[in-house]
Amino acid sequence: MEKQPNSYHCFVCGTRNNASVRVTFYDTVSKDGSPEVLARFTGQTIHQGYPGRMHGGVATGVLDEVIGRAINTNRADGSPTIWGVAVELTTKFHLPVPLETELTARGRITRERRRLFEGTGEILLPDGSIAVTAEAKYVKLPLDAISEIDPEELGWRVYPDDVAAP
């Protein structure tokens, strides 16, 4: 698995954001050999909705990110050439998402067109049960159309798994 970059202040993957879920992302392949993004994370009490349960908005944010990142899986140089901005996201909650438990999420592209792409994803509990699913549509944009900030200033790089916040 090839690790994907994180940034400093992202709510989902931020290394310097105290409220961040600190999700780590990896390029991988599904059982059928298709490219996917695998995410690993552990929700903390700051991400709580009901006691001991992750807030649905936080779970949705994780799925938005894991599906959106799938457009850049297995790029030769490791840096995104296409960035996705969600235009539609439908989330379904099947089981409670626990806090203080390492979880995984998976995301993949199901359709790609010139200006848009679509994907699906799910959050999995440790026993493999599917807790949350999502379907989403994204518009493709270059980074400079989204933000004027240089990715270097954002701290956009691959961090070792054992590094919390630089």
ZIJOWO-V896542 format. One record per residue. RES is the residue in three letters. SS is DSSP state (~ for helix, > for strand, _ for the rest). PHI is phi in degrees with one decimal (NA if undefined). OMEGA is omega in whole degrees, 0 to 359 (* if undefined). Layout:
res=RES ss=SS phi=PHI omega=OMEGA
res=RES ss=SS phi=PHI omega=OMEGA
This chain:
res=MET ss=_ phi=NA omega=178
res=GLU ss=> phi=-100.6 omega=182
res=LYS ss=> phi=-76.5 omega=176
res=GLN ss=_ phi=-94.7 omega=180
res=PRO ss=_ phi=-68.6 omega=168
res=ASN ss=> phi=-118.4 omega=175
res=SER ss=_ phi=-130.7 omega=184
res=TYR ss=_ phi=-70.4 omega=196
res=HIS ss=_ phi=-115.3 omega=179
res=CYS ss=_ phi=-60.5 omega=177
res=PHE ss=_ phi=-65.8 omega=182
res=VAL ss=_ phi=-84.4 omega=188
res=CYS ss=_ phi=-116.1 omega=188
res=GLY ss=_ phi=-59.6 omega=179
res=THR ss=_ phi=-89.3 omega=180
res=ARG ss=_ phi=-118.6 omega=181
res=ASN ss=_ phi=-98.6 omega=183
res=ASN ss=_ phi=-62.0 omega=179
res=ALA ss=_ phi=-91.7 omega=184
res=SER ss=_ phi=-63.4 omega=174
res=VAL ss=_ phi=-77.1 omega=178
res=ARG ss=_ phi=56.9 omega=179
res=VAL ss=_ phi=-72.4 omega=172
res=THR ss=> phi=-108.6 omega=186
res=PHE ss=> phi=-121.7 omega=181
res=TYR ss=> phi=-137.4 omega=170
res=ASP ss=> phi=-74.8 omega=179
res=THR ss=> phi=-149.9 omega=176
res=VAL ss=> phi=-129.9 omega=178
res=SER ss=_ phi=-78.1 omega=179
res=LYS ss=_ phi=-60.4 omega=179
res=ASP ss=_ phi=-90.0 omega=177
res=GLY ss=_ phi=91.4 omega=179
res=SER ss=_ phi=-82.2 omega=178
res=PRO ss=> phi=-64.6 omega=177
res=GLU ss=> phi=-143.7 omega=169
res=VAL ss=> phi=-111.6 omega=175
res=LEU ss=> phi=-107.1 omega=178
res=ALA ss=> phi=-121.4 omega=175
res=ARG ss=> phi=-124.4 omega=182
res=PHE ss=> phi=-164.6 omega=176
res=THR ss=> phi=-135.6 omega=179
res=GLY ss=_ phi=-68.5 omega=179
res=GLN ss=_ phi=-110.3 omega=182
res=THR ss=~ phi=-59.9 omega=178
res=ILE ss=~ phi=-64.8 omega=181
res=HIS ss=~ phi=-99.6 omega=186
res=GLN ss=> phi=-74.0 omega=166
res=GLY ss=_ phi=-103.4 omega=171
res=TYR ss=_ phi=-87.8 omega=181
res=PRO ss=_ phi=-51.7 omega=178
res=GLY ss=_ phi=77.3 omega=183
res=ARG ss=> phi=-123.5 omega=178
res=MET ss=> phi=-70.8 omega=176
res=HIS ss=_ phi=-63.1 omega=181
res=GLY ss=~ phi=-59.1 omega=178
res=GLY ss=~ phi=-67.9 omega=178
res=VAL ss=~ phi=-68.8 omega=178
res=ALA ss=~ phi=-59.7 omega=178
res=THR ss=~ phi=-63.6 omega=178
res=GLY ss=~ phi=-61.2 omega=178
res=VAL ss=~ phi=-61.5 omega=180
res=LEU ss=~ phi=-67.6 omega=175
res=ASP ss=~ phi=-56.1 omega=182
res=GLU ss=~ phi=-69.7 omega=184
res=VAL ss=~ phi=-67.9 omega=177
res=ILE ss=~ phi=-73.5 omega=181
res=GLY ss=~ phi=-60.7 omega=179
res=ARG ss=~ phi=-73.9 omega=183
res=ALA ss=~ phi=-64.1 omega=179
res=ILE ss=~ phi=-66.1 omega=182
res=ASN ss=~ phi=-109.4 omega=180
res=THR ss=_ phi=-65.6 omega=174
res=ASN ss=_ phi=56.7 omega=173
res=ARG ss=_ phi=-72.9 omega=186
res=ALA ss=_ phi=-57.1 omega=184
res=ASP ss=_ phi=-95.5 omega=177
res=GLY ss=_ phi=80.5 omega=180
res=SER ss=_ phi=-106.5 omega=182
res=PRO ss=_ phi=-65.9 omega=172
res=THR ss=_ phi=-105.4 omega=179
res=ILE ss=_ phi=-126.0 omega=175
res=TRP ss=> phi=-116.2 omega=180
res=GLY ss=> phi=-106.6 omega=174
res=VAL ss=> phi=-117.3 omega=184
res=ALA ss=> phi=-62.2 omega=174
res=VAL ss=> phi=-115.0 omega=178
res=GLU ss=> phi=-157.6 omega=181
res=LEU ss=> phi=-147.8 omega=178
res=THR ss=> phi=-115.7 omega=182
res=THR ss=> phi=-116.9 omega=176
res=LYS ss=> phi=-123.3 omega=182
res=PHE ss=> phi=-102.3 omega=183
res=HIS ss=_ phi=-104.6 omega=181
res=LEU ss=_ phi=-140.9 omega=175
res=PRO ss=_ phi=-61.0 omega=177
res=VAL ss=_ phi=-101.4 omega=184
res=PRO ss=> phi=-74.7 omega=172
res=LEU ss=_ phi=-93.0 omega=176
res=GLU ss=_ phi=57.3 omega=180
res=THR ss=_ phi=-134.6 omega=179
res=GLU ss=> phi=-68.0 omega=182
res=LEU ss=> phi=-124.1 omega=174
res=THR ss=> phi=-126.6 omega=172
res=ALA ss=> phi=-134.8 omega=178
res=ARG ss=> phi=-132.2 omega=178
res=GLY ss=> phi=-141.2 omega=182
res=ARG ss=> phi=-151.5 omega=176
res=ILE ss=> phi=-90.4 omega=178
res=THR ss=> phi=-109.4 omega=179
res=ARG ss=> phi=-157.7 omega=178
res=GLU ss=> phi=-131.1 omega=176
res=ARG ss=_ phi=-122.2 omega=184
res=ARG ss=_ phi=-58.7 omega=185
res=ARG ss=_ phi=-109.4 omega=184
res=LEU ss=> phi=-130.9 omega=167
res=PHE ss=> phi=-141.4 omega=180
res=GLU ss=> phi=-125.1 omega=179
res=GLY ss=> phi=-156.9 omega=177
res=THR ss=> phi=-132.3 omega=177
res=GLY ss=> phi=-161.2 omega=179
res=GLU ss=> phi=-152.6 omega=171
res=ILE ss=> phi=-103.1 omega=183
res=LEU ss=> phi=-111.9 omega=174
res=LEU ss=_ phi=-79.5 omega=182
res=PRO ss=_ phi=-55.6 omega=180
res=ASP ss=_ phi=-84.7 omega=179
res=GLY ss=_ phi=93.9 omega=178
res=SER ss=_ phi=-65.4 omega=178
res=ILE ss=> phi=-88.3 omega=181
res=ALA ss=> phi=-92.2 omega=184
res=VAL ss=> phi=-142.6 omega=174
res=THR ss=> phi=-124.6 omega=178
res=ALA ss=> phi=-148.8 omega=170
res=GLU ss=> phi=-125.2 omega=185
res=ALA ss=> phi=-147.1 omega=173
res=LYS ss=> phi=-124.3 omega=182
res=TYR ss=> phi=-130.9 omega=169
res=VAL ss=> phi=-92.0 omega=178
res=LYS ss=> phi=-85.1 omega=179
res=LEU ss=> phi=-141.8 omega=170
res=PRO ss=_ phi=-74.6 omega=183
res=LEU ss=~ phi=-55.9 omega=183
res=ASP ss=~ phi=-67.0 omega=174
res=ALA ss=~ phi=-84.6 omega=180
res=ILE ss=~ phi=-97.4 omega=184
res=SER ss=_ phi=-150.6 omega=178
res=GLU ss=_ phi=-88.1 omega=184
res=ILE ss=_ phi=-82.7 omega=177
res=ASP ss=_ phi=-68.6 omega=180
res=PRO ss=_ phi=-54.3 omega=177
res=GLU ss=_ phi=-61.2 omega=179
res=GLU ss=_ phi=-68.1 omega=179
res=LEU ss=_ phi=-79.6 omega=184
res=GLY ss=_ phi=76.3 omega=184
res=TRP ss=_ phi=-73.1 omega=178
res=ARG ss=> phi=-164.1 omega=178
res=VAL ss=_ phi=-83.5 omega=178
res=TYR ss=_ phi=-106.3 omega=176
res=PRO ss=_ phi=-61.1 omega=182
res=ASP ss=_ phi=-60.0 omega=183
res=ASP ss=_ phi=-90.2 omega=179
res=VAL ss=_ phi=-98.8 omega=179
res=ALA ss=_ phi=-79.5 omega=180
res=ALA ss=_ phi=-129.3 omega=179
res=PRO ss=_ phi=-67.4 omega=*
